[in-house]
Amino acid sequence: MIAHINRFRSPVWAAIWGAMAAVLFLAVSAQAQEAVPPQDAQAARSVIEQQLTAFRAGNREAAYSYAAPSIQRMFPTVERFMTMVETGYGVLINPESHVFGRNTLFGGEVHQEVIITGADGKQWQAVYSLARQDDGSWKITGVKMNPYKGATA
């Protein structure tokens, strides 16, 4: 019996199980992602645009108001929120330009790509996640920033 079980622990079986798990994950992920309804895509873009405008104008309170309650619980004051933004997301405060890219609906949240060009000319890919609130509005639940590597096919 033990020899039979140990056969399934070999490197070959580990590779097979890993490949099967990857295929299953990709299949589930592909089914879980959905197209964003046009009205939701526009609402999400509007929230992002308004927050970027508030940052640029120095309207810290307005910028904070677009953060979801979960973010506001982590950063319970405007000052703490802005310190987090300035420290980790400084390019969002006064970008040279920005362009909206792809979006998807996953797990009930809109994920919106924004290509940001900083004042130094460096480009960033910001992927915003937004969740619909009980009042029907959309709020930002997170932003993941990466150096922009160009468009992919």
N, CA, C and O atoms as a GROMACS GRO file, in nm:
protein
  612
    1MET      N    1   0.083  -0.119   0.000
    1MET     CA    2   0.000   0.000   0.000
    1MET      C    3   0.087   0.125   0.000
    1MET      O    4   0.060   0.217  -0.077
    2ILE      N    5   0.191   0.132   0.085
    2ILE     CA    6   0.278   0.248   0.092
    2ILE      C    7   0.353   0.267  -0.039
    2ILE      O    8   0.368   0.381  -0.085
    3ALA      N    9   0.400   0.161  -0.099
    3ALA     CA   10   0.469   0.171  -0.228
    3ALA      C   11   0.376   0.230  -0.333
    3ALA      O   12   0.417   0.309  -0.417
    4HIS      N   13   0.249   0.190  -0.327
    4HIS     CA   14   0.150   0.241  -0.422
    4HIS      C   15   0.133   0.393  -0.404
    4HIS      O   16   0.129   0.465  -0.504
    5ILE      N   17   0.123   0.443  -0.281
    5ILE     CA   18   0.109   0.586  -0.253
    5ILE      C   19   0.234   0.662  -0.293
    5ILE      O   20   0.225   0.769  -0.351
    6ASN      N   21   0.353   0.607  -0.262
    6ASN     CA   22   0.478   0.674  -0.293
    6ASN      C   23   0.498   0.695  -0.442
    6ASN      O   24   0.565   0.790  -0.483
    7ARG      N   25   0.439   0.607  -0.525
    7ARG     CA   26   0.448   0.624  -0.670
    7ARG      C   27   0.392   0.758  -0.713
    7ARG      O   28   0.442   0.818  -0.809
    8PHE      N   29   0.289   0.808  -0.644
    8PHE     CA   30   0.224   0.933  -0.680
    8PHE      C   31   0.297   1.055  -0.625
    8PHE      O   32   0.255   1.168  -0.649
    9ARG      N   33   0.405   1.032  -0.551
    9ARG     CA   34   0.485   1.142  -0.497
    9ARG      C   35   0.612   1.164  -0.579
    9ARG      O   36   0.695   1.246  -0.540
   10SER      N   37   0.630   1.094  -0.686
   10SER     CA   38   0.751   1.108  -0.767
   10SER      C   39   0.749   1.243  -0.840
   10SER      O   40   0.643   1.304  -0.854
   11PRO      N   41   0.865   1.291  -0.887
   11PRO     CA   42   0.871   1.418  -0.959
   11PRO      C   43   0.783   1.419  -1.085
   11PRO      O   44   0.727   1.523  -1.120
   12VAL      N   45   0.770   1.306  -1.150
   12VAL     CA   46   0.685   1.300  -1.271
   12VAL      C   47   0.540   1.324  -1.232
   12VAL      O   48   0.471   1.403  -1.297
   13TRP      N   49   0.494   1.256  -1.127
   13TRP     CA   50   0.356   1.276  -1.084
   13TRP      C   51   0.335   1.418  -1.031
   13TRP      O   52   0.228   1.476  -1.051
   14ALA      N   53   0.435   1.474  -0.964
   14ALA     CA   54   0.424   1.612  -0.916
   14ALA      C   55   0.404   1.707  -1.033
   14ALA      O   56   0.324   1.799  -1.026
   15ALA      N   57   0.477   1.684  -1.142
   15ALA     CA   58   0.463   1.768  -1.261
   15ALA      C   59   0.324   1.750  -1.323
   15ALA      O   60   0.262   1.848  -1.366
   16ILE      N   61   0.277   1.627  -1.328
   16ILE     CA   62   0.144   1.601  -1.385
   16ILE      C   63   0.036   1.668  -1.301
   16ILE      O   64  -0.053   1.735  -1.355
   17TRP      N   65   0.044   1.651  -1.167
   17TRP     CA   66  -0.055   1.714  -1.078
   17TRP      C   67  -0.048   1.866  -1.090
   17TRP      O   68  -0.152   1.932  -1.092
   18GLY      N   69   0.072   1.920  -1.098
   18GLY     CA   70   0.089   2.065  -1.114
   18GLY      C   71   0.027   2.116  -1.242
   18GLY      O   72  -0.039   2.219  -1.243
   19ALA      N   73   0.049   2.042  -1.352
   19ALA     CA   74  -0.008   2.082  -1.481
   19ALA      C   75  -0.160   2.076  -1.477
   19ALA      O   76  -0.228   2.164  -1.529
   20MET      N   77  -0.213   1.970  -1.416
   20MET     CA   78  -0.358   1.957  -1.406
   20MET      C   79  -0.417   2.070  -1.321
   20MET      O   80  -0.522   2.125  -1.355
   21ALA      N   81  -0.350   2.105  -1.213
   21ALA     CA   82  -0.397   2.215  -1.128
   21ALA      C   83  -0.394   2.347  -1.204
   21ALA      O   84  -0.487   2.427  -1.191
   22ALA      N   85  -0.290   2.370  -1.283
   22ALA     CA   86  -0.279   2.494  -1.360
   22ALA      C   87  -0.390   2.504  -1.463
   22ALA      O   88  -0.450   2.610  -1.481
   23VAL      N   89  -0.419   2.392  -1.532
   23VAL     CA   90  -0.526   2.392  -1.632
   23VAL      C   91  -0.660   2.419  -1.565
   23VAL      O   92  -0.741   2.497  -1.615
   24LEU      N   93  -0.684   2.355  -1.452
   24LEU     CA   94  -0.809   2.377  -1.378
   24LEU      C   95  -0.822   2.522  -1.334
   24LEU      O   96  -0.928   2.582  -1.347
   25PHE      N   97  -0.712   2.578  -1.280
   25PHE     CA   98  -0.713   2.718  -1.236
   25PHE      C   99  -0.745   2.811  -1.353
   25PHE      O  100  -0.828   2.901  -1.340
   26LEU      N  101  -0.680   2.790  -1.467
   26LEU     CA  102  -0.704   2.876  -1.583
   26LEU      C  103  -0.848   2.864  -1.632
   26LEU      O  104  -0.909   2.964  -1.670
   27ALA      N  105  -0.901   2.743  -1.631
   27ALA     CA  106  -1.039   2.724  -1.675
   27ALA      C  107  -1.137   2.795  -1.583
   27ALA      O  108  -1.230   2.861  -1.630
   28VAL      N  109  -1.116   2.783  -1.453
   28VAL     CA  110  -1.203   2.850  -1.356
   28VAL      C  111  -1.187   3.002  -1.368
   28VAL      O  112  -1.286   3.075  -1.365
   29SER      N  113  -1.062   3.049  -1.381
   29SER     CA  114  -1.038   3.193  -1.393
   29SER      C  115  -1.104   3.250  -1.517
   29SER      O  116  -1.164   3.357  -1.512
   30ALA      N  117  -1.093   3.180  -1.628
   30ALA     CA  118  -1.151   3.228  -1.753
   30ALA      C  119  -1.302   3.239  -1.741
   30ALA      O  120  -1.362   3.333  -1.794
   31GLN      N  121  -1.364   3.144  -1.672
   31GLN     CA  122  -1.508   3.149  -1.655
   31GLN      C  123  -1.549   3.256  -1.556
   31GLN      O  124  -1.658   3.312  -1.569
   32ALA      N  125  -1.465   3.286  -1.458
   32ALA     CA  126  -1.501   3.381  -1.353
   32ALA      C  127  -1.492   3.526  -1.401
   32ALA      O  128  -1.562   3.612  -1.348
   33GLN      N  129  -1.407   3.553  -1.501
   33GLN     CA  130  -1.394   3.688  -1.552
   33GLN      C  131  -1.506   3.715  -1.652
   33GLN      O  132  -1.541   3.630  -1.733
   34GLU      N  133  -1.560   3.836  -1.644
   34GLU     CA  134  -1.670   3.872  -1.731
   34GLU      C  135  -1.643   4.009  -1.791
   34GLU      O  136  -1.562   4.086  -1.741
   35ALA      N  137  -1.713   4.036  -1.899
   35ALA     CA  138  -1.706   4.170  -1.958
   35ALA      C  139  -1.775   4.268  -1.863
   35ALA      O  140  -1.875   4.234  -1.798
   36VAL      N  141  -1.721   4.387  -1.855
   36VAL     CA  142  -1.780   4.490  -1.771
   36VAL      C  143  -1.894   4.557  -1.848
   36VAL      O  144  -1.871   4.606  -1.958
   37PRO      N  145  -2.016   4.561  -1.793
   37PRO     CA  146  -2.124   4.632  -1.860
   37PRO      C  147  -2.082   4.778  -1.886
   37PRO      O  148  -2.019   4.839  -1.800
   38PRO      N  149  -2.117   4.833  -2.002
   38PRO     CA  150  -2.071   4.968  -2.037
   38PRO      C  151  -2.099   5.074  -1.929
   38PRO      O  152  -2.014   5.160  -1.905
   39GLN      N  153  -2.215   5.069  -1.865
   39GLN     CA  154  -2.247   5.170  -1.764
   39GLN      C  155  -2.158   5.156  -1.640
   39GLN      O  156  -2.123   5.256  -1.578
   40ASP      N  157  -2.121   5.033  -1.606
   40ASP     CA  158  -2.031   5.011  -1.492
   40ASP      C  159  -1.888   5.052  -1.528
   40ASP      O  160  -1.817   5.108  -1.444
   41ALA      N  161  -1.847   5.024  -1.651
   41ALA     CA  162  -1.713   5.066  -1.696
   41ALA      C  163  -1.703   5.219  -1.691
   41ALA      O  164  -1.602   5.272  -1.645
   42GLN      N  165  -1.805   5.287  -1.737
   42GLN     CA  166  -1.804   5.434  -1.736
   42GLN      C  167  -1.804   5.487  -1.592
   42GLN      O  168  -1.734   5.584  -1.562
   43ALA      N  169  -1.882   5.425  -1.505
   43ALA     CA  170  -1.887   5.469  -1.365
   43ALA      C  171  -1.751   5.449  -1.297
   43ALA      O  172  -1.705   5.536  -1.224
   44ALA      N  173  -1.688   5.334  -1.323
   44ALA     CA  174  -1.556   5.307  -1.263
   44ALA      C  175  -1.453   5.407  -1.313
   44ALA      O  176  -1.374   5.460  -1.235
   45ARG      N  177  -1.453   5.433  -1.443
   45ARG     CA  178  -1.358   5.530  -1.499
   45ARG      C  179  -1.382   5.669  -1.443
   45ARG      O  180  -1.287   5.744  -1.418
   46SER      N  181  -1.507   5.703  -1.423
   46SER     CA  182  -1.541   5.834  -1.367
   46SER      C  183  -1.486   5.849  -1.226
   46SER      O  184  -1.432   5.955  -1.191
   47VAL      N  185  -1.499   5.746  -1.144
   47VAL     CA  186  -1.447   5.750  -1.006
   47VAL      C  187  -1.296   5.769  -1.008
   47VAL      O  188  -1.242   5.851  -0.934
   48ILE      N  189  -1.228   5.692  -1.092
   48ILE     CA  190  -1.082   5.703  -1.102
   48ILE      C  191  -1.044   5.843  -1.149
   48ILE      O  192  -0.954   5.906  -1.092
   49GLU      N  193  -1.110   5.891  -1.252
   49GLU     CA  194  -1.083   6.025  -1.307
   49GLU      C  195  -1.104   6.133  -1.200
   49GLU      O  196  -1.022   6.225  -1.186
   50GLN      N  197  -1.212   6.121  -1.124
   50GLN     CA  198  -1.240   6.220  -1.020
   50GLN      C  199  -1.136   6.216  -0.909
   50GLN      O  200  -1.097   6.321  -0.856
   51GLN      N  201  -1.090   6.095  -0.873
   51GLN     CA  202  -0.987   6.088  -0.769
   51GLN      C  203  -0.855   6.148  -0.820
   51GLN      O  204  -0.789   6.221  -0.746
   52LEU      N  205  -0.817   6.119  -0.943
   52LEU     CA  206  -0.695   6.176  -0.999
   52LEU      C  207  -0.705   6.329  -1.007
   52LEU      O  208  -0.607   6.399  -0.980
   53THR      N  209  -0.822   6.379  -1.043
   53THR     CA  210  -0.844   6.525  -1.047
   53THR      C  211  -0.832   6.585  -0.907
   53THR      O  212  -0.773   6.692  -0.890
   54ALA      N  213  -0.887   6.517  -0.807
   54ALA     CA  214  -0.878   6.565  -0.669
   54ALA      C  215  -0.732   6.566  -0.622
   54ALA      O  216  -0.688   6.661  -0.559
   55PHE      N  217  -0.657   6.459  -0.652
   55PHE     CA  218  -0.514   6.457  -0.617
   55PHE      C  219  -0.443   6.577  -0.679
   55PHE      O  220  -0.370   6.650  -0.611
   56ARG      N  221  -0.465   6.596  -0.809
   56ARG     CA  222  -0.397   6.703  -0.883
   56ARG      C  223  -0.431   6.840  -0.825
   56ARG      O  224  -0.346   6.929  -0.820
   57ALA      N  225  -0.554   6.858  -0.781
   57ALA     CA  226  -0.600   6.987  -0.727
   57ALA      C  227  -0.561   7.005  -0.580
   57ALA      O  228  -0.582   7.112  -0.523
   58GLY      N  229  -0.504   6.903  -0.520
   58GLY     CA  230  -0.469   6.913  -0.378
   58GLY      C  231  -0.588   6.897  -0.286
   58GLY      O  232  -0.579   6.929  -0.168
   59ASN      N  233  -0.699   6.847  -0.339
   59ASN     CA  234  -0.820   6.828  -0.260
   59ASN      C  235  -0.814   6.689  -0.196
   59ASN      O  236  -0.874   6.593  -0.245
   60ARG      N  237  -0.741   6.680  -0.087
   60ARG     CA  238  -0.715   6.554  -0.020
   60ARG      C  239  -0.842   6.486   0.029
   60ARG      O  240  -0.856   6.364   0.019
   61GLU      N  241  -0.936   6.565   0.082
   61GLU     CA  242  -1.060   6.508   0.134
   61GLU      C  243  -1.142   6.444   0.023
   61GLU      O  244  -1.197   6.335   0.040
   62ALA      N  245  -1.150   6.513  -0.091
   62ALA     CA  246  -1.224   6.456  -0.204
   62ALA      C  247  -1.158   6.327  -0.251
   62ALA      O  248  -1.226   6.228  -0.278
   63ALA      N  249  -1.024   6.328  -0.262
   63ALA     CA  250  -0.952   6.208  -0.306
   63ALA      C  251  -0.982   6.091  -0.211
   63ALA      O  252  -1.004   5.978  -0.256
   64TYR      N  253  -0.983   6.118  -0.083
   64TYR     CA  254  -1.011   6.016   0.019
   64TYR      C  255  -1.154   5.964   0.006
   64TYR      O  256  -1.180   5.846   0.032
   65SER      N  257  -1.246   6.048  -0.034
   65SER     CA  258  -1.387   6.008  -0.042
   65SER      C  259  -1.412   5.900  -0.147
   65SER      O  260  -1.515   5.832  -0.141
   66TYR      N  261  -1.321   5.882  -0.243
   66TYR     CA  262  -1.338   5.779  -0.346
   66TYR      C  263  -1.285   5.643  -0.303
   66TYR      O  264  -1.302   5.544  -0.374
   67ALA      N  265  -1.221   5.638  -0.186
   67ALA     CA  266  -1.171   5.511  -0.131
   67ALA      C  267  -1.286   5.435  -0.067
   67ALA      O  268  -1.372   5.493   0.000
   68ALA      N  269  -1.287   5.305  -0.087
   68ALA     CA  270  -1.390   5.219  -0.030
   68ALA      C  271  -1.380   5.218   0.123
   68ALA      O  272  -1.274   5.248   0.178
   69PRO      N  273  -1.488   5.185   0.190
   69PRO     CA  274  -1.486   5.177   0.336
   69PRO      C  275  -1.374   5.087   0.390
   69PRO      O  276  -1.317   5.117   0.495
   70SER      N  277  -1.342   4.979   0.320
   70SER     CA  278  -1.234   4.890   0.366
   70SER      C  279  -1.100   4.964   0.367
   70SER      O  280  -1.018   4.942   0.457
   71ILE      N  281  -1.076   5.049   0.269
   71ILE     CA  282  -0.952   5.128   0.264
   71ILE      C  283  -0.956   5.236   0.373
   71ILE      O  284  -0.856   5.262   0.439
   72GLN      N  285  -1.072   5.296   0.391
   72GLN     CA  286  -1.084   5.401   0.493
   72GLN      C  287  -1.068   5.343   0.634
   72GLN      O  288  -1.025   5.414   0.724
   73ARG      N  289  -1.103   5.216   0.654
   73ARG     CA  290  -1.079   5.153   0.784
   73ARG      C  291  -0.930   5.131   0.807
   73ARG      O  292  -0.881   5.145   0.920
   74MET      N  293  -0.856   5.096   0.700
   74MET     CA  294  -0.711   5.077   0.713
   74MET      C  295  -0.638   5.209   0.734
   74MET      O  296  -0.536   5.215   0.803
   75PHE      N  297  -0.693   5.316   0.673
   75PHE     CA  298  -0.634   5.449   0.683
   75PHE      C  299  -0.744   5.544   0.729
   75PHE      O  300  -0.805   5.613   0.648
   76PRO      N  301  -0.770   5.548   0.861
   76PRO     CA  302  -0.889   5.614   0.913
   76PRO      C  303  -0.889   5.768   0.908
   76PRO      O  304  -0.989   5.831   0.941
   77THR      N  305  -0.778   5.826   0.866
   77THR     CA  306  -0.777   5.972   0.851
   77THR      C  307  -0.726   6.008   0.712
   77THR      O  308  -0.655   5.930   0.649
   78VAL      N  309  -0.762   6.126   0.667
   78VAL     CA  310  -0.714   6.175   0.538
   78VAL      C  311  -0.562   6.180   0.538
   78VAL      O  312  -0.497   6.146   0.439
   79GLU      N  313  -0.504   6.222   0.650
   79GLU     CA  314  -0.358   6.234   0.660
   79GLU      C  315  -0.290   6.098   0.642
   79GLU      O  316  -0.192   6.087   0.569
   80ARG      N  317  -0.340   5.996   0.708
   80ARG     CA  318  -0.282   5.862   0.694
   80ARG      C  319  -0.298   5.810   0.550
   80ARG      O  320  -0.206   5.751   0.494
   81PHE      N  321  -0.415   5.833   0.493
   81PHE     CA  322  -0.440   5.792   0.355
   81PHE      C  323  -0.342   5.859   0.261
   81PHE      O  324  -0.281   5.794   0.176
   82MET      N  325  -0.326   5.990   0.275
   82MET     CA  326  -0.238   6.063   0.185
   82MET      C  327  -0.092   6.024   0.207
   82MET      O  328  -0.015   6.023   0.110
   83THR      N  329  -0.052   5.993   0.328
   83THR     CA  330   0.084   5.946   0.352
   83THR      C  331   0.107   5.815   0.276
   83THR      O  332   0.213   5.796   0.215
   84MET      N  333   0.010   5.725   0.281
   84MET     CA  334   0.019   5.599   0.207
   84MET      C  335   0.030   5.626   0.058
   84MET      O  336   0.113   5.566  -0.010
   85VAL      N  337  -0.053   5.715   0.005
   85VAL     CA  338  -0.051   5.746  -0.138
   85VAL      C  339   0.083   5.808  -0.177
   85VAL      O  340   0.145   5.768  -0.275
   86GLU      N  341   0.127   5.906  -0.101
   86GLU     CA  342   0.252   5.976  -0.132
   86GLU      C  343   0.371   5.880  -0.126
   86GLU      O  344   0.465   5.892  -0.206
   87THR      N  345   0.368   5.786  -0.033
   87THR     CA  346   0.479   5.692  -0.015
   87THR      C  347   0.483   5.585  -0.123
   87THR      O  348   0.589   5.556  -0.179
   88GLY      N  349   0.369   5.526  -0.153
   88GLY     CA  350   0.367   5.413  -0.245
   88GLY      C  351   0.310   5.438  -0.382
   88GLY      O  352   0.329   5.358  -0.474
   89TYR      N  353   0.240   5.549  -0.398
   89TYR     CA  354   0.168   5.574  -0.523
   89TYR      C  355   0.184   5.720  -0.567
   89TYR      O  356   0.092   5.777  -0.627
   90GLY      N  357   0.298   5.779  -0.538
   90GLY     CA  358   0.320   5.922  -0.561
   90GLY      C  359   0.290   5.969  -0.702
   90GLY      O  360   0.247   6.083  -0.721
   91VAL      N  361   0.313   5.884  -0.800
   91VAL     CA  362   0.289   5.925  -0.939
   91VAL      C  363   0.142   5.957  -0.964
   91VAL      O  364   0.110   6.029  -1.059
   92LEU      N  365   0.051   5.906  -0.881
   92LEU     CA  366  -0.092   5.933  -0.899
   92LEU      C  367  -0.129   6.076  -0.858
   92LEU      O  368  -0.233   6.127  -0.899
   93ILE      N  369  -0.046   6.139  -0.778
   93ILE     CA  370  -0.080   6.270  -0.724
   93ILE      C  371  -0.077   6.379  -0.832
   93ILE      O  372  -0.163   6.466  -0.834
   94ASN      N  373   0.020   6.373  -0.920
   94ASN     CA  374   0.028   6.475  -1.024
   94ASN      C  375   0.088   6.416  -1.151
   94ASN      O  376   0.197   6.454  -1.192
   95PRO      N  377   0.015   6.323  -1.214
   95PRO     CA  378   0.070   6.261  -1.336
   95PRO      C  379   0.073   6.360  -1.452
   95PRO      O  380  -0.006   6.454  -1.459
   96GLU      N  381   0.166   6.336  -1.541
   96GLU     CA  382   0.171   6.414  -1.666
   96GLU      C  383   0.048   6.383  -1.751
   96GLU      O  384  -0.014   6.472  -1.808
   97SER      N  385   0.014   6.253  -1.757
   97SER     CA  386  -0.104   6.211  -1.832
   97SER      C  387  -0.146   6.071  -1.787
   97SER      O  388  -0.074   6.002  -1.715
   98HIS      N  389  -0.264   6.033  -1.831
   98HIS     CA  390  -0.311   5.897  -1.806
   98HIS      C  391  -0.406   5.856  -1.917
   98HIS      O  392  -0.474   5.939  -1.977
   99VAL      N  393  -0.410   5.725  -1.943
   99VAL     CA  394  -0.495   5.668  -2.046
   99VAL      C  395  -0.559   5.543  -1.990
   99VAL      O  396  -0.491   5.460  -1.928
  100PHE      N  397  -0.689   5.529  -2.011
  100PHE     CA  398  -0.758   5.409  -1.963
  100PHE      C  399  -0.733   5.295  -2.062
  100PHE      O  400  -0.735   5.313  -2.183
  101GLY      N  401  -0.709   5.177  -2.005
  101GLY     CA  402  -0.685   5.058  -2.085
  101GLY      C  403  -0.796   4.956  -2.067
  101GLY      O  404  -0.914   4.990  -2.061
  102ARG      N  405  -0.756   4.832  -2.059
  102ARG     CA  406  -0.850   4.720  -2.051
  102ARG      C  407  -0.922   4.718  -1.915
  102ARG      O  408  -0.876   4.778  -1.818
  103ASN      N  409  -1.033   4.647  -1.912
  103ASN     CA  410  -1.102   4.625  -1.786
  103ASN      C  411  -1.169   4.489  -1.787
  103ASN      O  412  -1.192   4.430  -1.893
  104THR      N  413  -1.199   4.440  -1.669
  104THR     CA  414  -1.268   4.313  -1.655
  104THR      C  415  -1.349   4.315  -1.525
  104THR      O  416  -1.320   4.392  -1.434
  105LEU      N  417  -1.447   4.230  -1.519
  105LEU     CA  418  -1.528   4.212  -1.398
  105LEU      C  419  -1.489   4.077  -1.340
  105LEU      O  420  -1.503   3.975  -1.406
  106PHE      N  421  -1.442   4.077  -1.217
  106PHE     CA  422  -1.395   3.954  -1.154
  106PHE      C  423  -1.434   3.958  -1.007
  106PHE      O  424  -1.400   4.053  -0.936
  107GLY      N  425  -1.503   3.857  -0.962
  107GLY     CA  426  -1.543   3.851  -0.822
  107GLY      C  427  -1.632   3.967  -0.781
  107GLY      O  428  -1.629   4.008  -0.665
  108GLY      N  429  -1.711   4.019  -0.874
  108GLY     CA  430  -1.800   4.131  -0.843
  108GLY      C  431  -1.732   4.267  -0.844
  108GLY      O  432  -1.798   4.368  -0.820
  109GLU      N  433  -1.601   4.270  -0.870
  109GLU     CA  434  -1.529   4.398  -0.874
  109GLU      C  435  -1.485   4.430  -1.016
  109GLU      O  436  -1.451   4.340  -1.093
  110VAL      N  437  -1.486   4.557  -1.049
  110VAL     CA  438  -1.430   4.602  -1.176
  110VAL      C  439  -1.280   4.620  -1.156
  110VAL      O  440  -1.236   4.681  -1.058
  111HIS      N  441  -1.203   4.567  -1.248
  111HIS     CA  442  -1.057   4.588  -1.249
  111HIS      C  443  -1.027   4.670  -1.375
  111HIS      O  444  -1.047   4.623  -1.487
  112GLN      N  445  -0.979   4.791  -1.354
  112GLN     CA  446  -0.957   4.886  -1.462
  112GLN      C  447  -0.809   4.921  -1.473
  112GLN      O  448  -0.748   4.967  -1.377
  113GLU      N  449  -0.753   4.898  -1.590
  113GLU     CA  450  -0.613   4.934  -1.616
  113GLU      C  451  -0.606   5.082  -1.654
  113GLU      O  452  -0.688   5.132  -1.731
  114VAL      N  453  -0.507   5.151  -1.598
  114VAL     CA  454  -0.479   5.290  -1.633
  114VAL      C  455  -0.329   5.301  -1.654
  114VAL      O  456  -0.250   5.264  -1.567
  115ILE      N  457  -0.288   5.353  -1.770
  115ILE     CA  458  -0.147   5.375  -1.797
  115ILE      C  459  -0.117   5.519  -1.757
  115ILE      O  460  -0.174   5.614  -1.812
  116ILE      N  461  -0.028   5.534  -1.660
  116ILE     CA  462   0.005   5.664  -1.602
  116ILE      C  463   0.145   5.704  -1.651
  116ILE      O  464   0.238   5.624  -1.646
  117THR      N  465   0.158   5.828  -1.696
  117THR     CA  466   0.290   5.882  -1.728
  117THR      C  467   0.321   5.988  -1.624
  117THR      O  468   0.248   6.086  -1.608
  118GLY      N  469   0.431   5.967  -1.552
  118GLY     CA  470   0.472   6.061  -1.449
  118GLY      C  471   0.540   6.183  -1.508
  118GLY      O  472   0.571   6.188  -1.627
  119ALA      N  473   0.561   6.283  -1.423
  119ALA     CA  474   0.628   6.406  -1.466
  119ALA      C  475   0.768   6.378  -1.519
  119ALA      O  476   0.821   6.454  -1.599
  120ASP      N  477   0.829   6.267  -1.473
  120ASP     CA  478   0.962   6.229  -1.519
  120ASP      C  479   0.961   6.151  -1.649
  120ASP      O  480   1.066   6.110  -1.699
  121GLY      N  481   0.840   6.129  -1.706
  121GLY     CA  482   0.828   6.054  -1.831
  121GLY      C  483   0.817   5.904  -1.814
  121GLY      O  484   0.789   5.833  -1.910
  122LYS      N  485   0.838   5.855  -1.693
  122LYS     CA  486   0.827   5.712  -1.667
  122LYS      C  487   0.681   5.670  -1.670
  122LYS      O  488   0.594   5.740  -1.618
  123GLN      N  489   0.655   5.554  -1.731
  123GLN     CA  490   0.518   5.505  -1.740
  123GLN      C  491   0.492   5.392  -1.641
  123GLN      O  492   0.579   5.309  -1.614
  124TRP      N  493   0.371   5.391  -1.590
  124TRP     CA  494   0.327   5.292  -1.493
  124TRP      C  495   0.195   5.232  -1.538
  124TRP      O  496   0.112   5.298  -1.599
  125GLN      N  497   0.177   5.104  -1.506
  125GLN     CA  498   0.048   5.038  -1.524
  125GLN      C  499  -0.017   5.033  -1.387
  125GLN      O  500   0.033   4.966  -1.296
  126ALA      N  501  -0.126   5.103  -1.372
  126ALA     CA  502  -0.204   5.099  -1.249
  126ALA      C  503  -0.329   5.016  -1.276
  126ALA      O  504  -0.403   5.044  -1.371
  127VAL      N  505  -0.352   4.915  -1.195
  127VAL     CA  506  -0.475   4.836  -1.208
  127VAL      C  507  -0.558   4.865  -1.084
  127VAL      O  508  -0.525   4.821  -0.974
  128TYR      N  509  -0.665   4.938  -1.105
  128TYR     CA  510  -0.757   4.975  -0.998
  128TYR      C  511  -0.860   4.865  -0.982
  128TYR      O  512  -0.904   4.806  -1.081
  129SER      N  513  -0.898   4.837  -0.859
  129SER     CA  514  -1.014   4.752  -0.834
  129SER      C  515  -1.118   4.839  -0.765
  129SER      O  516  -1.088   4.917  -0.675
  130LEU      N  517  -1.241   4.822  -0.810
  130LEU     CA  518  -1.352   4.901  -0.756
  130LEU      C  519  -1.469   4.810  -0.725
  130LEU      O  520  -1.496   4.715  -0.800
  131ALA      N  521  -1.538   4.837  -0.616
  131ALA     CA  522  -1.655   4.759  -0.577
  131ALA      C  523  -1.778   4.849  -0.568
  131ALA      O  524  -1.770   4.964  -0.524
  132ARG      N  525  -1.890   4.792  -0.610
  132ARG     CA  526  -2.017   4.865  -0.598
  132ARG      C  527  -2.058   4.867  -0.451
  132ARG      O  528  -2.053   4.764  -0.383
  133GLN      N  529  -2.098   4.982  -0.404
  133GLN     CA  530  -2.140   4.999  -0.265
  133GLN      C  531  -2.291   4.979  -0.254
  133GLN      O  532  -2.362   4.972  -0.354
  134ASP      N  533  -2.339   4.970  -0.131
  134ASP     CA  534  -2.482   4.948  -0.108
  134ASP      C  535  -2.568   5.057  -0.170
  134ASP      O  536  -2.682   5.031  -0.208
  135ASP      N  537  -2.514   5.178  -0.179
  135ASP     CA  538  -2.592   5.289  -0.238
  135ASP      C  539  -2.583   5.293  -0.390
  135ASP      O  540  -2.639   5.383  -0.454
  136GLY      N  541  -2.513   5.194  -0.450
  136GLY     CA  542  -2.501   5.186  -0.596
  136GLY      C  543  -2.378   5.254  -0.652
  136GLY      O  544  -2.346   5.237  -0.770
  137SER      N  545  -2.307   5.330  -0.570
  137SER     CA  546  -2.186   5.398  -0.617
  137SER      C  547  -2.070   5.298  -0.624
  137SER      O  548  -2.077   5.189  -0.568
  138TRP      N  549  -1.965   5.337  -0.693
  138TRP     CA  550  -1.843   5.257  -0.702
  138TRP      C  551  -1.734   5.325  -0.621
  138TRP      O  552  -1.720   5.447  -0.626
  139LYS      N  553  -1.658   5.247  -0.545
  139LYS     CA  554  -1.547   5.299  -0.465
  139LYS      C  555  -1.422   5.216  -0.494
  139LYS      O  556  -1.431   5.098  -0.527
  140ILE      N  557  -1.308   5.279  -0.481
  140ILE     CA  558  -1.180   5.215  -0.508
  140ILE      C  559  -1.140   5.126  -0.390
  140ILE      O  560  -1.131   5.173  -0.277
  141THR      N  561  -1.117   4.998  -0.418
  141THR     CA  562  -1.077   4.903  -0.314
  141THR      C  563  -0.928   4.873  -0.317
  141THR      O  564  -0.876   4.809  -0.225
  142GLY      N  565  -0.858   4.917  -0.421
  142GLY     CA  566  -0.715   4.894  -0.427
  142GLY      C  567  -0.658   4.939  -0.560
  142GLY      O  568  -0.730   4.958  -0.658
  143VAL      N  569  -0.525   4.956  -0.561
  143VAL     CA  570  -0.452   4.990  -0.682
  143VAL      C  571  -0.321   4.911  -0.679
  143VAL      O  572  -0.248   4.913  -0.580
  144LYS      N  573  -0.293   4.842  -0.786
  144LYS     CA  574  -0.166   4.771  -0.800
  144LYS      C  575  -0.086   4.843  -0.907
  144LYS      O  576  -0.133   4.861  -1.019
  145MET      N  577   0.035   4.883  -0.871
  145MET     CA  578   0.121   4.959  -0.962
  145MET      C  579   0.240   4.874  -1.006
  145MET      O  580   0.304   4.807  -0.925
  146ASN      N  581   0.268   4.879  -1.136
  146ASN     CA  582   0.386   4.813  -1.193
  146ASN      C  583   0.445   4.904  -1.299
  146ASN      O  584   0.371   4.979  -1.364
  147PRO      N  585   0.576   4.898  -1.319
  147PRO     CA  586   0.632   4.970  -1.434
  147PRO      C  587   0.564   4.920  -1.561
  147PRO      O  588   0.542   4.800  -1.577
  148TYR      N  589   0.530   5.011  -1.651
  148TYR     CA  590   0.460   4.973  -1.774
  148TYR      C  591   0.559   4.913  -1.872
  148TYR      O  592   0.664   4.972  -1.900
  149LYS      N  593   0.526   4.797  -1.925
  149LYS     CA  594   0.615   4.728  -2.017
  149LYS      C  595   0.564   4.729  -2.159
  149LYS      O  596   0.620   4.661  -2.246
  150GLY      N  597   0.459   4.805  -2.186
  150GLY     CA  598   0.405   4.812  -2.321
  150GLY      C  599   0.285   4.722  -2.338
  150GLY      O  600   0.253   4.638  -2.253
  151ALA      N  601   0.219   4.742  -2.450
  151ALA     CA  602   0.099   4.665  -2.480
  151ALA      C  603   0.135   4.522  -2.514
  151ALA      O  604   0.240   4.494  -2.571
  152THR      N  605   0.046   4.431  -2.477
  152THR     CA  606   0.063   4.290  -2.510
  152THR      C  607  -0.052   4.247  -2.598
  152THR      O  608  -0.161   4.303  -2.592
  153ALA      N  609  -0.028   4.147  -2.680
  153ALA     CA  610  -0.131   4.098  -2.771
  153ALA      C  611  -0.224   4.004  -2.701
  153ALA      O  612  -0.318   3.953  -2.762
   0.00000   0.00000   0.00000
